[in-house]
Amino acid sequence: MAKAGAKTRVVANAKRLKILKIIILAANVLHVSVKLILFRQSSSLWSWIGFAATSVIYVLCYASLAGMAEPTYGPSGELEDGGADLSMGGMCSYYHDLIYLAAIVQVASIVSDRIWWSFLVVPAYGLYVLWGTLRPFLGSILGSGPKEVEREETPAEKKRREKQERKQNRPRYR
């Protein structure tokens, strides 16, 4: 049987998914009605390609979030697990960001088709994160990792180090 936290998580996840669905629907309706129907003379092939790309992003991200938030019910129908918390970080945060970015770009593309280029932020950020993750490993493999530069001790540093060593070697009485 689920605890109260799981029940509230189910309600919170359903509310968040409903808000995301409204955002997706509003952006699609606004884009289609204004750009693709009302101003169809100014819509180009890129408008349709951008619309298809944002639709794919919406479907993939929303389906992933809905799958994460899916509660688990027992054989008798009682709630066993409330699903993942959609307000947690990690992939949930990235999916939310992609949905929000797609909606903003889709609505802003009504003004100019060049707005679609802002989607390049996503792979650029992905490469940035990947580089930050792989850089220490690649550096050690290729031999270009951080190298420690050995320098000579100054007399003051030598005196301090020797004093510390003497202090550590002293017998301790309690």
Buried (B, 14 or more C-beta within 10 A) or exposed (E): EBEEEBEEBBEBBBEBBEEBBEBBEEBBEBBEEBBBEEEEEEBEEBBEEBBEBBBEBBEEBBEBBBEBBBBEEEEEEEBEBBBBBBEEEEEBEBBBEBBBBBBBBBBBBBEEBEBBEEBEEBEEEEEEEEEEEEEEEEEEEEEEEEEEEEEEEEEEEEEEEEEEEEEEEEEEEE
